[in-house]
């Protein structure tokens, strides 16, 4: 619940080679997941008790302040687009580990 990470909702996202950002509508500050802190990427149809309606959810497994966290996002309703995004994110994760 720290840093408003527990909250759910729709919003907008953007990313670059360093971080994935998600800002819920009606909030000012985005959640920032730095690729250097991401341990693993997973997909599924459920995250934190919410069902994606047969649409793939990208789950970022990451660390912050000694805690292992999981943040899930339904970004696209098409599996092939989601798989392409995961490959792109994995490239950023690998580049930021060096």
C-alpha positions as CSV (number, residue, x, y, z in Angstrom):
1,X,0.0,0.0,0.0
2,X,3.0,2.2,0.3
3,X,3.5,4.7,-2.5
4,X,-0.1,4.0,-3.7
5,X,1.0,0.7,-5.3
6,X,-2.0,-1.2,-4.0
7,X,-4.6,0.9,-5.8
8,X,-6.3,-0.3,-9.0
9,X,-7.8,1.5,-11.9
10,X,-7.7,2.5,-15.5
11,X,-5.2,5.0,-16.8
12,X,-2.5,5.7,-19.3
13,X,1.0,4.2,-19.7
14,X,4.2,5.1,-21.5
15,X,7.8,3.7,-21.4
16,X,11.2,4.3,-22.7
17,X,14.5,2.3,-22.4
18,X,14.7,3.0,-18.6
19,X,11.2,2.6,-17.1
20,X,7.6,1.6,-17.6
21,X,5.2,4.3,-16.3
22,X,1.5,4.0,-15.4
23,X,-0.7,6.9,-14.3
24,X,-4.2,6.2,-13.1
25,X,-6.8,8.6,-14.3
26,X,-7.5,11.4,-11.9
27,X,-4.1,11.1,-10.2
28,X,-1.0,13.3,-10.7
29,X,1.9,11.0,-10.1
30,X,2.6,7.8,-12.1
31,X,3.8,4.5,-10.8
32,X,7.3,4.1,-12.2
33,X,8.8,0.7,-12.6
34,X,12.5,1.0,-13.5
35,X,13.6,-1.8,-15.8
36,X,16.8,-2.2,-13.7
37,X,14.6,-3.3,-10.8
38,X,12.5,-5.8,-12.7
39,X,13.4,-9.4,-12.0
40,X,10.9,-11.2,-14.2
41,X,8.0,-10.8,-16.6
42,X,5.0,-13.1,-16.5
43,X,1.6,-13.2,-18.2
44,X,-1.7,-14.5,-16.9
45,X,-5.4,-13.8,-16.9
46,X,-5.6,-12.9,-13.2
47,X,-3.7,-10.4,-11.1
48,X,-4.5,-9.3,-7.5
49,X,-8.0,-10.8,-7.6
50,X,-8.9,-9.2,-10.9
51,X,-9.7,-11.2,-14.0
52,X,-8.5,-10.0,-17.4
53,X,-11.5,-11.4,-19.2
54,X,-9.5,-13.8,-21.3
55,X,-7.1,-11.0,-22.2
56,X,-3.4,-11.3,-21.2
57,X,-2.1,-9.4,-18.2
58,X,1.6,-8.5,-18.1
59,X,3.0,-9.0,-14.6
60,X,6.1,-7.2,-13.7
61,X,8.0,-8.9,-10.8
62,X,10.3,-6.3,-9.3
63,X,12.1,-5.3,-6.2
64,X,12.0,-2.1,-4.2
65,X,13.3,-1.4,-0.7
66,X,14.1,-5.1,-0.1
67,X,10.5,-6.1,-1.0
68,X,9.5,-8.4,-3.9
69,X,6.5,-6.9,-5.7
70,X,4.2,-7.8,-8.5
71,X,2.4,-5.2,-10.6
72,X,0.0,-6.4,-13.3
73,X,-1.3,-4.4,-16.3
74,X,-3.8,-5.3,-19.1
75,X,-2.3,-3.2,-21.9
76,X,-3.8,-4.8,-25.0
77,X,-6.5,-7.3,-25.6
78,X,-4.6,-9.2,-28.3
79,X,-2.2,-11.9,-27.2
80,X,0.3,-11.3,-30.1
81,X,0.6,-7.6,-29.3
82,X,1.2,-8.4,-25.6
83,X,3.9,-11.0,-26.5
84,X,5.7,-8.4,-28.7
85,X,5.6,-5.9,-25.8
86,X,7.0,-8.5,-23.4
87,X,9.9,-9.1,-25.8
88,X,10.6,-5.4,-26.1
89,X,10.4,-5.0,-22.3
90,X,12.8,-8.0,-21.8
91,X,15.3,-6.2,-24.1
92,X,15.1,-3.1,-21.9
93,X,15.5,-5.2,-18.7
94,X,18.5,-7.0,-20.1
95,X,20.1,-3.7,-21.2
96,X,19.6,-2.1,-17.8
97,X,21.2,-5.0,-15.9
98,X,24.6,-4.1,-17.3
